[in-house]
Each structure stands twice: as structure tokens, then as C-alpha cells.
Amino acid sequence: MNRDFNHAANDSPRSGSSKQATPVIWGAIVVALVAIAIWFAMEP
């Protein structure tokens, strides 16, 4: 599913800005997940 989504996004003629924004969005998701994991780990 993920590969199909990326393929469709790359084939889109309007994907210029989304190609640059996608890594930022995934980076923000990863940072958020790590922060949540650390927060839960620090909970008593």
C-alpha cells in the first residue's frame, strides 16, 4: 500500500511541493512517536 501511494504521488504533475513536504511530515511523525514513547517510559 505504501509503495502504491508513493508511486501515485510521484506520477502526479503537482507533486513538486509534496515531494519536499513528505519527508518533513514523516520526520515530524517519527519525532512525535519518539517523544510519546519517551513520555510513556518516564511515567511512573
C-alpha positions as CSV (number, residue, x, y, z in Angstrom):
1,M,0.0,0.0,0.0
2,N,2.8,2.4,0.9
3,R,4.6,1.7,-2.4
4,D,1.4,2.3,-4.4
5,F,0.9,5.6,-2.6
6,N,4.4,6.8,-3.3
7,H,4.2,5.7,-6.9
8,A,0.9,7.7,-7.4
9,A,2.3,10.7,-5.7
10,N,5.5,10.7,-7.8
11,D,3.5,10.3,-11.0
12,S,1.3,13.3,-10.1
13,P,2.3,16.5,-12.1
14,R,1.5,18.5,-8.9
15,S,3.9,16.5,-6.7
16,G,6.7,19.1,-6.8
17,S,5.9,20.6,-3.4
18,S,4.6,17.4,-1.9
19,K,7.9,15.6,-2.7
20,Q,9.6,18.1,-0.5
21,A,7.0,18.2,2.2
22,T,6.6,14.4,2.6
23,P,9.9,13.8,4.3
24,V,9.2,16.7,6.6
25,I,5.8,15.2,7.5
26,W,7.3,11.7,8.1
27,G,10.1,13.3,10.2
28,A,7.5,15.1,12.3
29,I,5.6,11.8,12.8
30,V,8.7,9.9,13.8
31,V,9.7,12.7,16.2
32,A,6.2,12.7,17.7
33,L,6.2,8.9,18.2
34,V,9.7,9.0,19.8
35,A,8.6,11.8,22.1
36,I,5.4,9.9,23.1
37,A,7.5,6.7,23.7
38,I,9.9,8.7,26.0
39,W,7.0,10.3,27.8
40,F,5.4,6.9,28.5
41,A,8.7,5.5,29.5
42,M,9.2,8.3,32.1
43,E,5.7,7.8,33.6
44,P,5.8,6.1,37.0
